Amino acid sequence: MRKEIIRVPDIGGSENVPIIELAISAGDEIDAEDTLITLESDKASMDVPSPYKGKMVEVSVKEGDSVSEGDLIGTMEVADAGDDAEDADETLAEGESESVALHAEAKKSAEKANAGQKDARQQTTSATQSAPPKPEASSAMEPAGEPSPEARHKHGDDKTAGAHVHAGPAVRMLARELGVDLAQVTPTGPKNRVLKEDVQGYVKNALQQRASGAGSSAAPSGGAGIPAVPDIDFSQFGEVEEKPMGRLMKAGAANLHRSWLNVPHVTQFDEADITELEAFRKSMKDEAAKQDAKLTPLPFMIKACAYVLQKFPQFNVSLKSDGETLVQKHYVHIGIAVDTPDGLMVPVIRNADQKSLIELAKESVELAGKAQSKKLKREEMSGGCFTVSSLGSIGGTAFTPIVNAPEVAILGVSKAQTK
């Protein structure tokens, strides 16, 4: 027997690295490559393995100490070459004895199995005749009882899979906090060691796969992975009243939310000179009144949008859910956004390109009235190609309206001003 001094090996140039786990104590029998101490730097954690097989005589460090390359870990008593040969002979003899014992045991089991099969062959029931015979050798050699931990790990037993992963205690704690099975994590550290970065990468990939799976559904839910706004008890600040959202308001909110998340919004702001339009509109007031119509700027905007959709048909399309097919529409139906006490509603004027200004004026007023009184039919709110949203009554200079998907564009109009 001889004594060997165990020192901290090359740890990548790091200095004063803390010991987060001491895996040995004086008197322990250690195999080669067994972990002596576990170090954790700012970047990663690593085990320091034993270079020898032997007995720890003295341990010179403790948990919490900081060490660098070359620092003393302890002293180990190591067997000489002659001792190793004797141990090998003893092991071989023990192995031979065990082999003989196992052979005798197998022979007895085989004899019992043969006797049992002989008795079974004397039975004449149909169930016995239809059952396939079992091989004698496999019956004799089939192990009984629970498999060993090594066997369970080899075959992927969940109870011991994580225990045999090469990882430090800090990594294991992180995995427990995140609910990660270390056996499923691909190690990138030295000697197949699982690092913190491996666990974090595994969680990131899992979240990305989950998000991509949710994105393939028809409509995103729960904010499509966006953190929810926390509930707050506003009554602590003063008197409050809770009112449930109506069916129409909830449906409108869900549609707007879905459109905002799925459609990239790019807004082009511009001004238009409507001096001549206003002069023409005022000159038509009397004629419109005779036909029981109120000629506002809205019918002009609807007519202009219908003309633009015919001139630029690339805006009169919808994208199918497969993301690979455009649906070109050969009709022009214009939606008008109407603000109601129950939320935003968008009735649709069909074939707007084929109707006069007076017809558009009368129909827009009629549909807006139905929206306010909750009398709109489903077919009066579907089939739109383009939407006009006017905030002229509110004021302001510009805004970004939400595209009414599956439409691909929308016009937002603010209050007219004299300049």
C-alpha positions in Angstrom: 0.0 0.0 0.0 1.1 3.6 -0.7 -0.2 7.0 0.0 -1.1 9.5 -2.8 -1.7 13.2 -2.4 -4.9 14.4 -4.1 -4.9 17.9 -5.5 -7.4 20.1 -7.5 -6.8 19.4 -11.2 -7.0 21.9 -14.1 -10.3 23.7 -13.8 -10.0 25.9 -16.8 -8.1 28.7 -15.2 -10.7 29.6 -12.6 -9.5 30.6 -9.2 -11.1 30.6 -5.7 -13.9 28.4 -6.8 -16.3 27.5 -3.9 -16.9 23.9 -3.0 -20.6 23.3 -3.0 -20.6 19.6 -2.1 -18.1 17.4 -0.3 -18.7 13.8 -1.4 -16.1 12.1 0.8 -14.9 11.7 4.3 -11.9 10.1 6.0 -12.1 6.3 5.9 -14.2 6.1 2.7 -13.4 3.5 0.1 -13.2 5.3 -3.2 -13.2 3.9 -6.8 -11.4 5.7 -9.6 -13.5 8.4 -11.2 -15.8 8.7 -8.1 -16.6 12.3 -7.3 -14.5 13.8 -4.5 -15.9 17.4 -4.4 -18.2 19.5 -6.5 -17.2 23.0 -7.5 -19.4 25.8 -8.9 -18.1 28.8 -10.6 -20.1 31.7 -12.1 -20.4 29.9 -15.5 -20.8 26.2 -14.5 -20.5 23.5 -11.9 -18.2 20.5 -12.2 -17.2 17.4 -10.2 -13.6 16.6 -9.3 -13.1 12.9 -9.8 -10.7 10.6 -8.0 -7.6 9.6 -10.0 -7.1 6.5 -8.0 -9.0 3.6 -6.3 -8.3 3.4 -2.6 -9.1 4.6 0.9 -9.3 8.2 2.0 -6.9 8.7 4.9 -7.3 12.4 5.3 -9.6 15.1 3.9 -8.1 18.6 3.9 -11.1 20.6 2.6 -14.7 21.2 3.7 -17.9 22.4 2.1 -17.8 26.2 1.5 -14.0 26.4 1.1 -12.7 28.1 -2.0 -10.0 26.3 -4.0 -7.8 26.8 -7.1 -5.8 24.5 -9.3 -3.2 22.6 -7.3 -4.8 23.0 -3.9 -4.7 20.0 -1.6 -7.9 17.9 -1.3 -6.6 15.1 0.8 -4.6 12.0 1.1 -5.5 8.5 -0.2 -4.1 5.1 0.5 -3.7 3.2 -2.8 -3.1 -0.5 -3.3 0.2 -1.5 -5.0 0.3 -3.6 -8.2 0.9 -6.8 -6.2 -2.1 -6.1 -4.1 -4.2 -5.6 -7.2 -3.2 -9.0 -8.6 -4.1 -10.7 -5.3 -7.5 -8.9 -5.3 -8.0 -10.0 -8.9 -7.3 -13.7 -8.1 -9.7 -13.5 -5.2 -12.4 -11.9 -7.3 -11.9 -14.6 -10.0 -12.2 -17.4 -7.4 -15.3 -15.8 -6.0 -16.7 -15.4 -9.5 -16.1 -19.1 -10.2 -17.8 -20.2 -7.0 -20.8 -18.0 -7.8 -20.9 -19.4 -11.3 -21.0 -23.0 -9.9 -23.7 -22.1 -7.5 -25.8 -20.4 -10.2 -25.4 -23.4 -12.5 -26.6 -25.8 -9.7 -29.5 -23.5 -8.9 -30.5 -23.3 -12.6 -30.3 -27.1 -12.9 -32.7 -27.5 -10.0 -35.1 -24.9 -11.4 -35.0 -26.7 -14.8 -35.8 -30.1 -13.1 -38.7 -28.5 -11.3 -40.0 -26.9 -14.4 -39.8 -30.2 -16.3 -41.7 -31.9 -13.6 -44.3 -29.2 -13.6 -44.7 -29.5 -17.4 -45.0 -33.3 -17.2 -47.9 -33.0 -14.7 -49.4 -30.3 -16.9 -49.3 -32.5 -20.0 -51.5 -35.1 -18.2 -54.4 -32.6 -18.1 -56.9 -32.8 -20.9 -58.8 -29.5 -20.6 -59.3 -27.4 -23.7 -57.7 -24.4 -22.0 -54.5 -26.4 -21.4 -54.5 -27.7 -25.0 -54.8 -24.2 -26.5 -52.1 -22.6 -24.4 -48.7 -22.3 -26.1 -45.8 -24.2 -24.4 -43.2 -22.1 -22.6 -39.5 -22.7 -23.3 -37.9 -24.7 -20.5 -34.6 -22.9 -20.6 -36.2 -19.4 -20.3 -38.4 -20.7 -17.5 -35.5 -22.0 -15.6 -33.4 -18.9 -16.0 -36.1 -16.3 -15.5 -35.1 -14.1 -12.5 -37.6 -13.6 -9.6 -38.3 -10.6 -7.5 -37.6 -6.9 -8.2 -34.8 -5.8 -10.6 -31.8 -4.2 -9.2 -31.4 -0.4 -9.4 -28.8 -0.8 -12.1 -31.2 -2.9 -14.2 -34.0 -0.4 -13.7 -31.7 2.4 -14.8 -30.6 0.4 -17.9 -34.2 -0.1 -18.9 -35.3 3.4 -18.1 -37.1 3.0 -14.8 -38.6 6.3 -13.9 -37.8 5.9 -10.2 -34.0 5.8 -10.7 -33.5 7.5 -14.1 -32.7 10.9 -12.8 -30.5 9.6 -9.9 -27.9 8.2 -12.4 -27.5 11.5 -14.3 -24.1 13.2 -13.9 -25.1 16.6 -12.4 -24.1 18.7 -9.4 -26.5 19.5 -6.6 -27.1 23.1 -7.9 -28.2 21.7 -11.2 -30.4 19.1 -9.5 -32.0 21.8 -7.4 -32.7 23.9 -10.5 -34.2 20.9 -12.2 -36.5 20.2 -9.2 -37.6 23.8 -9.2 -38.5 23.7 -12.9 -40.0 20.2 -12.8 -37.4 18.9 -15.3 -36.5 15.2 -15.5 -32.7 15.3 -15.8 -32.7 12.0 -17.7 -34.4 13.8 -20.6 -31.8 16.6 -20.7 -28.9 16.3 -23.2 -25.6 16.9 -21.3 -22.9 19.2 -22.8 -20.5 19.3 -19.9 -17.3 17.3 -19.5 -17.8 13.6 -19.1 -21.5 14.0 -20.1 -22.2 16.3 -17.2 -25.5 18.1 -17.2 -25.0 21.9 -16.7 -27.4 24.6 -15.7 -27.4 25.8 -19.3 -28.5 22.4 -20.4 -31.5 22.5 -18.1 -32.4 26.0 -19.1 -32.1 25.1 -22.8 -34.3 22.1 -22.3 -37.0 24.3 -20.7 -36.7 26.9 -23.5 -37.1 24.3 -26.2 -40.1 22.8 -24.4 -41.8 26.2 -24.2 -41.1 26.9 -27.9 -42.6 23.6 -28.9 -45.6 24.3 -26.8 -46.0 27.8 -28.3 -45.7 26.5 -31.8 -48.3 23.8 -31.1 -50.6 26.5 -29.7 -50.0 28.7 -32.7 -51.2 26.0 -35.1 -54.7 26.2 -33.5 -57.4 28.2 -35.1 -57.5 31.0 -32.5 -55.0 31.9 -29.8 -56.2 31.7 -26.3 -54.9 33.1 -23.0 -52.9 35.7 -24.8 -50.9 33.2 -26.8 -48.3 32.8 -24.1 -48.4 36.5 -23.0 -48.2 36.8 -19.2 -51.7 37.6 -17.9 -52.5 40.8 -16.1 -52.8 40.1 -12.4 -56.1 40.6 -10.6 -56.2 43.6 -8.3 -58.6 44.3 -5.4 -59.6 47.8 -6.4 -62.0 48.0 -3.5 -59.0 48.8 -1.3 -58.7 52.2 -3.1 -62.4 53.2 -3.0 -65.9 52.2 -3.9 -66.3 49.9 -6.9 -68.9 48.0 -8.8 -68.5 44.9 -10.9 -70.6 44.4 -14.1 -70.4 41.3 -16.2 -69.5 41.7 -19.8 -72.4 41.0 -22.2 -72.3 38.3 -24.9 -71.7 40.8 -27.8 -69.0 42.7 -25.9 -67.1 39.5 -25.1 -67.4 38.3 -28.7 -66.2 41.6 -30.1 -63.3 41.7 -27.6 -62.3 38.2 -28.6 -62.4 39.0 -32.3 -60.3 42.2 -31.9 -57.8 40.4 -29.7 -57.4 37.6 -32.2 -56.9 40.1 -35.1 -54.4 42.1 -33.2 -52.3 39.0 -32.4 -52.4 37.4 -35.8 -52.3 40.4 -38.2 -49.1 42.5 -38.5 -50.4 46.2 -38.3 -48.7 48.8 -40.4 -50.3 52.3 -40.5 -49.9 54.8 -43.2 -50.9 58.3 -42.0 -51.9 61.0 -44.6 -54.2 64.0 -45.1 -56.7 64.5 -48.0 -58.0 67.8 -49.3 -61.8 67.4 -49.2 -62.7 71.0 -50.1 -64.4 70.1 -53.4 -66.0 67.1 -51.8 -67.6 69.2 -49.0 -68.9 71.7 -51.5 -70.5 68.9 -53.6 -71.9 67.2 -50.4 -73.6 70.5 -49.3 -75.0 71.0 -52.7 -76.7 67.6 -52.6 -78.3 68.1 -49.1 -81.7 69.1 -50.4 -81.9 66.3 -53.0 -80.9 63.8 -50.4 -83.5 65.2 -47.9 -86.2 64.7 -50.5 -85.3 61.0 -50.6 -85.3 60.8 -46.8 -81.5 60.5 -46.6 -78.9 62.4 -44.7 -75.7 62.9 -46.8 -72.7 62.7 -44.4 -69.0 62.3 -45.4 -69.4 58.5 -44.7 -71.1 57.5 -47.9 -68.4 59.3 -49.9 -65.7 57.3 -48.0 -67.6 54.0 -48.6 -67.8 54.8 -52.4 -64.1 55.8 -52.6 -63.1 52.5 -50.8 -65.2 50.5 -53.2 -63.5 52.2 -56.2 -60.0 51.6 -54.7 -60.7 47.9 -54.1 -61.6 47.5 -57.8 -58.5 49.4 -58.9 -56.2 47.6 -56.5 -57.6 44.1 -56.1 -54.7 42.9 -54.0 -56.5 44.6 -51.1 -59.7 42.6 -51.8 -58.3 39.3 -50.6 -58.1 37.0 -47.6 -55.4 34.5 -46.6 -56.5 31.0 -45.9 -55.5 29.3 -42.6 -52.9 27.2 -44.4 -50.9 30.3 -44.9 -50.3 29.4 -48.6 -53.5 30.4 -50.4 -55.0 33.8 -51.2 -58.7 34.1 -51.8 -59.4 36.8 -54.4 -62.9 38.2 -54.0 -64.8 39.5 -57.0 -67.4 41.3 -55.0 -67.1 44.5 -53.0 -68.8 44.5 -49.5 -67.8 47.3 -47.2 -68.1 47.1 -43.4 -68.7 50.2 -41.2 -67.6 50.2 -37.6 -70.4 51.2 -35.2 -69.8 52.0 -31.5 -72.7 50.7 -29.4 -73.3 50.4 -25.6 -72.5 46.7 -26.0 -69.2 47.1 -27.8 -68.0 47.6 -31.4 -70.1 46.1 -34.1 -69.4 46.0 -37.9 -72.5 45.8 -40.2 -71.7 45.2 -43.8 -73.0 47.0 -46.9 -73.1 44.5 -49.8 -72.2 45.4 -53.3 -71.2 48.9 -52.3 -69.6 49.5 -55.7 -73.0 49.1 -57.4 -74.9 51.6 -55.1 -75.4 55.3 -55.4 -74.4 57.8 -52.7 -78.0 58.2 -51.6 -78.4 54.4 -51.3 -75.2 54.1 -49.3 -76.3 57.0 -47.0 -79.7 55.4 -46.3 -78.3 51.9 -45.8 -75.5 53.0 -43.5 -77.9 54.9 -41.3 -80.3 51.9 -41.2 -77.6 49.4 -40.3 -76.1 51.7 -37.6 -79.6 52.0 -36.1 -80.0 48.2 -36.1 -76.6 47.9 -34.4 -77.6 50.3 -31.6 -80.9 48.5 -31.0 -79.3 45.0 -31.2 -81.4 44.0 -34.2 -78.6 43.1 -36.7 -78.9 39.7 -38.3 -75.8 37.4 -38.7 -75.8 37.8 -42.5 -75.7 41.6 -42.0 -72.4 41.3 -40.1 -70.6 38.9 -42.3 -68.9 38.8 -45.7 -67.0 42.1 -45.5 -64.0 42.8 -47.8 -62.9 46.0 -46.2 -63.9 48.1 -43.2 -64.2 51.9 -42.6 -63.7 53.1 -39.0 -64.6 56.8 -38.4 -63.8 58.7 -35.2 -64.8 62.1 -36.7 -67.4 62.6 -33.9 -64.7 62.1 -31.2 -62.0 64.3 -32.8 -58.2 63.7 -33.0 -55.8 63.8 -35.9 -54.9 60.1 -36.5 -55.2 56.6 -35.0 -54.4 53.0 -35.8 -57.6 50.9 -36.2 -57.5 47.1 -35.8 -57.7 45.2 -39.0 -61.0 43.2 -39.1 -59.5 39.8 -40.0 -59.8 37.9 -42.3 -59.8 41.2 -44.1 -56.3 42.5 -44.9 -56.8 46.3 -44.5 -58.9 48.9 -42.9 -59.4 52.7 -43.2 -59.4 54.9 -40.1 -60.8 58.4 -40.6 -60.5 61.3 -38.0 -62.3 64.6 -37.7 -62.2 67.0 -40.7 -60.5 70.3 -40.1 -60.3 73.6 -41.8 -56.8 74.8 -42.6 
